[in-house]
Amino acid sequence: MLFKSNKEEKEEEKNQGFFARLKKGLDKTRSNFVDKVTGLFTGDGALDDDFFEELEELLIQADVGIHTTMELIDDLKYIVDEKDIETPAELYDIFKDELADMLQDEEGKLELKDGLNIIMVVGVNGSGKTTTIAKIAKRFKEKGKDVMLAAGDTFRAGAIDQLQVWGDRLGVKVIAQSEGSDSAAVAYDAVQSAKAKDMDLLIVDTAGRLHTQKNLMKELQKVRNVIGKEAGENIPVEVLLVLDATNGQNAISQAKLFNESVDVDGIALTKLDGTAKGGIVVAVKNELGIPIKLIGVGEAAKDLQNFNPEEFVEALFAEE
């Protein structure tokens, strides 16, 4: 179940904070990648070419990506020479620090400013876009914010009904038209309504059918332009891209496509608990240069949280 009662969530929060859930959600990556890396750094091997070749192979297998892997290896080799490091064990903490540094970004949180905020959510079907919208709405509603949703995915069968179900469960208004309607018209109505009702947050859902890439991107650009025009200069508009971590390097390709079309401001990386290749987090941030704002490690609303690089690396390499 996505949403639990307040009593259940408070009890869960008491017994298990997000760090514990993050750590648990990274179990597959830890057993597939981290255990091997830890063994490499703490073993009896020498800090030679064979060591770096093996580390390179492990990083690529974990979906860190070739470009990011080579950058990281080059940085480590430079540090080894600069600091006269002689053993892999001496390099281990530096390796973890370098990973955390690659993930750093001052804009890595999803926060609201005073007045109306608009988040346009994009991503391919199946990435977890709709449930991510619901989780974001729930988070800010519980903080006392007035939230509105816009059912801008007017082409996928059931998408409007699905968002309206979440709206009913959360007690938030959903702006919608009939299936097949103009998505930009839905966005227009939603912005007008959100302004008139003094909302704190409007979240606009969008279509995600990549099999018609050209039409989809043209449609998203139209929606983004309408939102921007109606919002004006004083209302912050953010484009949040939802990526499925289990898609690995395909997620990078998706992100580049969306970014070229609508200038993505931040990324929500979902389903990290479902992949053994959590290195995709590093690849997404380093290769795209787009802040990771949210990560998801489970189905519950509390399993989607602001991304904290140090906490992520700490959970990734935490001992049992």
N, C-alpha and C positions, 0 to 999 in steps of 0.2 A: 504493500500500500504506500502511495506517495506521501500522503498527509496523515499524520497521527493526531490524536487529541493532545491538547496542551499539557494535560497531566502526564501522558505517555512521553511526550517530548522532553518535559522538564526532568522526568526520572531518567531518561536516556542521557540527557545532557549532564546530569549529576554523576552518572556512572561512567560515562564515556564522552570525553570532549572531542572536538573535531580533530585534534592531533592524533588521538587514538584511532578514530575512524579513517583518517588519512593514511596512517600507518597500515591499518588493516586493508584499506583499499589498494595499497601498493604491494600487497603480498606477492602477486604474480610477477611483477617486475623485480621485486627483491629476490625471489627464488631463481628467476631466469637470468638476471643481469647482475644485480648487486653482489650476490654471493660469489659469483665468478670473479668479479672485479676485486672484491675484498680478498679473495684467495690469491689473486695475482699480486696485489700490493703487500700482503702479509706473508707471502711464501718465501722460499729460500732463493728465488731467482735473482739474477743480477739486473741492474738497471742499464740494459743494453738494447740493441736494435730489436732483438727478439721480444723483449718486454713490450716495447712500444708498438710493435706489429700486432702482438696479441691484444693489447689494450685497444688499438684501432679497430680490430675485428669485433671485439665485444661491444664497442660503442656503436658501430654500424649495425650490428645485429639487433641492438636495442632501439633502433630507429632514431638515433641521435642525428643521423644524416651525414653524408660524406663531407660536405662543406664545413659543417660545425665540428665534426670529428677531427679533421685535419687542422683546423684553427686551434682546437684544444690541445692536440698533440704537439703542435709547434710551440704553443705557449709553455707547455710543461718542459719541453726540451730546453727552451731558453732559460727557464727557472732553474733547471738542473745544473746548467753550465754557470749561471750567474751566482748561485748559492753553493756551488760545489757539493751538491747532494749526491750521496753515494749508494743509497739503498732504496728500494721501492717503498719500504715502510716509512722512510722520512718524507716521501713524496705524497703519501696517502691523504693527509689532511689538506695539503695544498691543492690536490686534485679536487677534493670536495668543495673547497673555497672557490676554485676556478669555475666549477659548475654553478655555484650560487651566484657568482658575479655575472655570468652569462645571462642569468635569469632576472637580474635586478632591473627594476623600472619604477621610477617615482610615480608613474600614473597607473600603477597596477591595482587600483581598488575601484570597485563600483560604488560610488557615493553620489548622493543627491545634493544639489545646490538649493538655495532658497527659491521658492516659487515653482513653476512648472518645469519639469524635466521630461525629455522625450527620448526613449530608447527604441530604435528601429532594429529589430532582430532579424538577421539573415542566416541562411545555412541550408544545406541540402536536406531533403526529406529523409527522416530516419536518424538524424544527428542528435535528436533529443531537444529540438528547438521549442516545441510546444510545452513540454514539461519544464524546461529551463525558464520559460516565460512565467509559468505558474509559480515556480519556486522563488523567482525574483519578486513577483507580486506579493507573495506571502511574506517574504522577509520584510519588505518595506511597509506593508499593511500592519504587521505586528509592531512596527516602530511608530505607529500612529499616523502614517502617511495616507493620503487619499490617492488611490490607484485606479486607473482605468486601462482597459485592454482594447485593442483594435484588431478585428479578425481580417487581416489583410491577405491571408492565403485563401483566395476565393476560387481556386481551381482544383485543389486536392479534395477529393470526395471525403466529406466528414470533418474537414479541418475547422470549419466554422462552428459546427456542433461541438467538437472537442474543446474548443476554446471557451465556448459558452458554458459547458459543463464545469470547467475549472473556475470560470467567473462566478457561477452559482455557489460552488463549494467555498470559494474565498470571500464571497459577499462583495464582489467588485463588479462595476458596470462594464459590459462589453459592447462596443460599437461594431455593428455588423450589417451587411447587406446580403442579398441572395447569392447563391453559388453562381459563379461566372461573372459577377459584377466587376467593375473596374477597381482594381486595388488602390489606385491613386485617389479615387473618389472616397473610398472607405477611410483612407488616411486623412484626407481633407476634412471629412465630417468629424473624425475623432479629434483632430487638433482643435477644431472650432469648439467642440463640446468640452474638451479638457480645459480650454481657456475660460469658457463661460462658467464652468462649474468650479473654478479655482482648484483644479487637481494639482497634486504634487508630482505625480508620475503618470505618464502615458507610455504604455509598451505596445508597439505596433508589430504584429506578426506579418510575415511575408511568405510568398511562395518559394519553393526550393526544388523545382523539377529540372535537374541538370540535363535531362535528355533533350531539352530545347534550350540550350545554353544562351544562344543569341537573343531569343525572345525574352527569356528570364532576366538577363542582365539589363536589357532595355527597359523592361518593366520596373526593375528595382531602381534604376536611375530615375525613372519618372516619379516613383513613390518618394524617393529621397529628395528630389527637387521640390515636390509639392509640400512635403513636411518642412523643408527649410524655408520655403517662401512664406508659409502660413505661420511658422514659428517666429520669424523675424530675427533680429540680432540679439534680443535679450533673453530668448529661451534656448537653453543648451540642448543640442540634439546630438545623440551618440549612436553610431552604428556598431552593434555588437554581433560578432560572427560566432555562431555555435559550431564547433568542430567535434567530431566523434574520434576520440583517441585511438579506438580500435582500428581506424582506417590507416594509421601509420603515415607513410610518406604521401599517400593519396590526399590526406588532410592538408598537406602543404600545398599541393596543386590546387585544391579547392580554395584555400585561403588566398592564393595569388589571384585567382580568377575573380573572386568577390572584391578583393581590394582594388583591383584595376577598375572595377565598375563603380563602386560606391565608397571608396576610401574608408576602410574599416578602422574604427577607433580602438577597439578592444576585442579580445577573444574569450569565449567561455569554452573550456576544454572539458568535455563530458566523458563519462564511461571509462575513466582511468582504472577503475577496479576491474574492468573487463579485458585489459590488455597486459601482456607480459613484456611489452616494449614501451615502458614509461619514459624512455629517452626522448620520445616525440615532444615532450614538454620543452626540452632544451632546443630541439630543432625548430619548433614553431616560433619561439621567442627570438632566437638568434638569426634565423634565416629570413624571417619576415619583418623583423623590427617593429612588430605590433605588440603592445602590452597584453599579457595574459591577465585578465581581470578576475576570472572565476574558474575554479576547477571543481569537477564533480567526481565523487568516489562512491556513489551509491544512489539508491532510488529515493531515499527520504529527502525532504526539503532541506534539512540541516546538513546534508551531504554535499551541498553546493555552497562553496564559501569563497571569499576573497582569496586571491592567490598570494601566498607569502613565500618568496624564494628560499629563505633560510629554513623555514618550517618544512618546506617540501623536501629539501635535501636532507634535513635532519631525520625526517620520517622515512625517507628512502633508505638511508644507511643505518637506521636504528637497529640495535641488537634486539633479539627476541626477549 
